Amino acid sequence: MRSQLITPEGMEKLKEELDHLWRVERPDITNKVNWAASLGDRSENADYHYNKKRLRQIDSRVLYLRKCIDDFKVISYHPSQDGKVSFGAWVEIENDKGMYKRLRIVGYEELIGNPDYISMDSPMAKALLDKKVGDEAIVKTPVAEFVWKIRKIEYGKS
């Protein structure tokens, strides 16, 4: 089961997407459906079928976003998090081969379009949580184990 946590920035993006879908896209597509329906025979009307399908997609996403907004718990930065890896942290790590990564631990709904974000439910995030600078995190995957050393922990910086 996935964690129902989200950063304040992530929640804001969900609210913006919901608002855009509901106030901009849905009325536009509804008008297109009505226009296409007014042309008569709908059985061979590609505009009608395409826009009806898009309307169903929008409605489905709107329902999903409303549920997320109601169910997700927003986790804001708190000074007690300083010095250790927690939800919302930017973590700089290095492996024994000198490979560096900079990652942010977030909720699953925030991952799309953010290549430096990892889900807090991922093996990497689970290994990093509660660690401090200088600690080693052993990431266990079905393929192998990987060791990463924590170099830096930051909050609130993108």
C-alpha positions in Angstrom: 0.0 0.0 0.0 1.3 3.5 -0.9 1.7 6.2 1.7 -0.9 8.9 1.5 1.6 11.7 2.2 2.3 14.8 0.1 4.4 17.9 0.3 2.7 21.3 0.4 4.1 22.0 -3.1 2.7 18.7 -4.3 -0.8 19.5 -2.9 -0.7 22.9 -4.5 0.0 21.3 -7.9 -2.9 18.9 -7.5 -5.2 21.7 -6.6 -4.0 23.7 -9.6 -4.6 20.7 -11.9 -8.1 20.2 -10.5 -9.0 23.8 -11.0 -7.7 23.9 -14.5 -9.5 20.7 -15.5 -12.8 21.9 -13.9 -12.8 25.5 -14.9 -11.0 25.4 -18.3 -10.7 22.0 -20.0 -14.1 20.5 -19.0 -16.2 23.5 -20.2 -14.3 23.6 -23.4 -14.7 19.9 -24.1 -18.4 20.0 -23.1 -18.9 22.8 -25.7 -17.2 20.7 -28.3 -19.4 17.6 -27.5 -22.5 19.8 -27.7 -21.4 21.3 -31.0 -20.6 17.8 -32.5 -23.9 16.4 -31.2 -25.8 19.3 -32.9 -24.5 18.1 -36.3 -26.8 15.2 -36.3 -25.8 11.5 -36.8 -23.3 10.7 -34.1 -22.5 7.2 -35.2 -19.8 8.4 -37.7 -19.0 11.7 -36.0 -15.3 11.5 -34.9 -15.4 14.8 -33.1 -18.3 13.7 -31.0 -16.7 10.3 -30.1 -13.2 11.8 -29.4 -14.5 14.6 -27.2 -16.9 12.3 -25.3 -13.9 10.1 -24.6 -11.9 13.1 -23.5 -14.7 14.3 -21.3 -14.8 10.8 -19.5 -11.0 11.1 -19.0 -11.4 14.5 -17.5 -14.2 13.5 -15.2 -12.3 10.4 -14.1 -9.2 12.6 -13.3 -11.3 15.1 -11.5 -12.8 12.4 -9.2 -9.4 11.0 -8.5 -7.9 14.5 -7.7 -10.8 15.3 -5.4 -10.2 12.0 -3.5 -6.5 12.7 -3.3 -7.0 16.2 -2.0 -9.4 14.9 0.7 -7.3 11.8 1.6 -3.7 12.9 1.4 -1.9 14.3 4.5 0.2 17.3 3.8 3.6 17.1 5.5 5.3 20.4 6.0 8.9 21.0 7.0 9.5 21.2 10.8 12.8 22.3 12.4 12.9 18.9 14.2 13.7 17.3 10.8 17.0 19.1 10.6 20.0 16.8 10.5 18.2 13.6 9.4 16.4 12.4 6.3 12.6 12.7 6.5 9.7 13.1 4.1 10.3 16.1 1.8 14.1 16.2 2.2 16.6 16.7 -0.5 19.3 14.2 0.0 22.7 14.2 -1.7 24.2 10.7 -1.8 27.4 9.0 -3.1 28.2 5.4 -3.8 31.7 3.7 -3.5 32.3 4.4 -7.2 32.0 8.1 -6.8 28.6 8.4 -8.4 26.5 11.3 -6.9 22.8 11.7 -6.8 20.5 14.4 -5.5 17.0 13.1 -4.6 13.9 14.4 -2.9 11.7 12.0 -0.9 8.0 12.7 -1.7 4.6 11.0 -2.1 3.9 8.9 -5.2 1.6 11.5 -6.7 4.4 14.0 -7.0 6.7 11.8 -9.1 5.4 12.5 -12.6 7.6 15.0 -14.4 10.1 15.2 -11.5 13.1 13.0 -12.4 14.9 13.8 -9.1 12.0 12.8 -6.9 11.6 9.4 -5.4 8.6 7.9 -3.7 8.9 7.5 0.1 7.7 3.9 -0.5 10.7 3.1 -2.7 13.6 0.9 -1.5 16.0 3.8 -1.8 13.8 6.2 0.4 13.2 3.5 3.0 16.9 2.9 3.3 17.6 6.7 3.6 14.8 7.6 6.1 16.1 8.7 9.6 19.8 8.6 8.5 22.2 11.5 9.1 25.0 13.0 7.1 27.9 10.5 7.0 25.7 7.5 7.5 25.5 4.7 5.0 22.2 3.5 3.6 22.0 -0.1 2.3 19.4 -0.2 -0.4 18.0 -3.7 -0.9 16.4 -4.5 -4.2 15.4 -7.8 -5.8 18.5 -7.7 -7.9 21.2 -6.6 -5.4 22.2 -4.5 -2.4 23.7 -1.0 -3.0 25.5 1.1 -0.4 25.1 4.9 -0.5 26.7 7.4 1.8 24.7 10.5 2.8 26.6 13.7 1.9 24.0 16.4 2.5 20.4 16.9 3.7 18.4 20.0 2.9 14.8 21.0 3.2 12.7 23.5 1.2 15.1 23.9 -1.7 14.4 22.8 -5.2 
